[in-house]
C-alpha cells in the first residue's frame, strides 16, 4: 500500500528524530523471516531500547540526510530492517544475536560514530560488553590494588600480634 505525501513526511520526521537521538544504526535484510520470528525480534529489541523499523529505502535515505548516518545511504537497498539505538552497542547486539539463531536475517551493515560499518564491524560492535559490565570491570580493577594492600596490611598486623604474643 502506497503512502500519501503527508504520511511520507510523517515517516521521514519520525526517523529523523530517531536518528538525531541514536548513536548506532544497524541494517539487516529480513527476506524469508516468519512473522512470529520478526515479532520476537521486535519484542527483544524493544526491551533493549532499540527501535526496529521496516522502511522504504528512499524514505530512510531522506531521513538520514544531514545526520551522521548519511554515510550508509548507499547501502540502503533491498528489503531492510533498520535498528536505531541510543546505546552504542544495543542495536548491533540485538540484531547479531538474532542472526546467530536465524540464518534468514542477514546483517548488511551499520553506522557508529559517523563511520560506516560492514558486517564484521557490526559483529565486532556487538561483541563489546554492555556499559554495566564495563563499569563493573573498571570497579574491579580499581578495587584490586586496594584489596591487595588491605590483605598485606592484615598479614603484617597478624604477624606483629604473633610476635608480641610470643615475647
C-alpha positions in Angstrom: 0.0 0.0 0.0 1.4 3.3 -1.1 1.8 6.2 1.4 0.5 9.7 0.5 2.7 12.7 0.8 1.7 13.7 4.4 2.3 10.1 5.6 5.7 10.0 3.9 6.6 13.3 5.6 5.5 11.9 9.0 7.7 8.8 8.5 10.6 10.9 7.5 10.2 13.2 10.5 9.9 10.3 12.9 13.0 8.6 11.5 14.9 11.9 11.5 14.1 12.3 15.2 15.2 8.7 15.9 18.5 9.3 14.0 19.1 12.5 16.0 19.0 10.7 19.3 20.7 7.5 18.2 24.3 6.6 18.4 24.1 3.4 16.2 22.3 2.3 13.1 22.2 -1.4 12.1 20.7 -2.6 8.8 19.7 -6.2 8.1 18.0 -8.0 5.3 14.9 -9.8 6.6 13.8 -11.7 3.5 12.1 -15.0 4.4 11.7 -14.4 8.1 8.4 -15.5 9.5 6.0 -13.1 11.2 6.5 -14.9 14.5 10.3 -14.6 14.4 10.0 -10.9 13.4 7.7 -10.3 16.3 10.1 -12.0 18.7 12.9 -9.8 17.3 10.9 -6.7 17.8 10.0 -7.6 21.4 13.6 -8.3 22.3 14.7 -5.1 20.6 12.1 -3.0 22.4 13.2 -4.4 25.8 16.8 -3.4 25.0 15.9 0.1 23.9 16.3 -0.5 20.2 13.8 0.9 17.7 13.4 -1.5 14.7 11.6 -0.3 11.7 10.9 -1.6 8.2 11.1 1.5 6.0 11.1 2.3 2.3 14.7 2.8 1.4 14.1 6.2 -0.3 12.4 7.5 2.9 15.2 6.2 5.0 17.8 7.9 2.8 15.9 11.2 3.1 15.5 10.8 6.8 19.2 10.3 7.5 20.4 13.1 5.1 22.4 15.6 7.1 22.9 13.2 10.0 25.9 11.1 11.0 24.1 8.1 9.4 24.2 9.6 5.9 27.4 7.6 5.2 25.3 4.4 4.9 22.9 5.8 2.3 24.5 3.8 -0.5 23.9 0.6 1.5 20.2 1.2 1.8 18.9 -1.2 -0.9 16.7 -4.2 -0.8 14.3 -5.3 1.9 15.9 -3.9 5.1 15.1 -3.6 8.7 16.6 -0.5 10.4 17.7 -0.6 14.0 18.4 2.6 15.8 19.7 2.7 19.4 20.8 5.4 21.8 23.1 2.8 23.5 26.2 2.4 21.3 26.1 -1.4 21.2 22.4 -2.4 21.8 21.2 -2.4 18.2 24.3 -4.3 17.0 23.9 -6.8 19.8 20.2 -7.5 19.3 20.5 -7.9 15.6 23.7 -10.0 15.7 22.3 -12.3 18.5 19.1 -12.9 16.5 21.1 -13.5 13.3 23.0 -16.3 15.1 19.8 -18.2 15.7 18.0 -17.3 12.4 20.0 -17.6 9.2 17.4 -15.7 7.2 18.3 -12.4 8.9 21.4 -11.2 7.1 23.3 -8.2 8.6 24.1 -5.8 5.8 26.0 -3.0 7.6 25.6 -0.2 10.0 26.9 3.1 11.2 28.6 4.1 14.5 30.3 7.4 15.3 29.7 8.7 11.8 31.6 5.8 10.2 30.1 3.1 8.1 30.4 -0.4 9.3 30.5 -3.6 7.3 29.1 -6.9 8.5 32.3 -7.7 10.5 32.2 -4.2 12.0 28.7 -4.7 13.3 29.6 -8.1 14.7 32.7 -6.6 16.4 30.5 -3.8 17.9 28.0 -6.4 19.1 30.8 -8.2 21.0 31.6 -5.2 23.1 30.3 -5.7 26.7 27.5 -3.6 27.9 28.0 -0.3 29.8 27.1 -2.0 33.1 29.6 -4.8 32.5 32.4 -2.4 31.6 31.7 -0.3 34.7 31.8 -3.4 36.9 35.2 -4.4 35.3 36.5 -0.9 35.9 35.4 -1.0 39.6 37.1 -4.4 39.9 40.3 -3.0 38.5 40.2 0.0 40.9 39.4 -2.2 43.9 42.1 -4.7 43.2 45.1 -2.7 44.4 43.2 -1.5 47.5 42.1 -5.1 48.4 45.6 -6.4 47.9 47.0 -3.6 50.2 44.4 -4.5 52.8 45.4 -8.2 52.7 49.1 -7.3 53.1 48.4 -4.9 56.0 46.2 -7.6 57.6 49.0 -10.2 57.3 51.6 -7.7 58.8 49.2 -7.0 61.7 48.7 -10.7 62.3 52.5 -11.3 62.2 53.1 -8.4 64.7 50.4 -9.8 67.0 52.1 -13.2 66.8 55.5 -11.7 67.7 54.2 -9.7 70.6 52.3 -12.7 72.0 55.4 -14.8 71.8 57.5 -12.4 73.8 
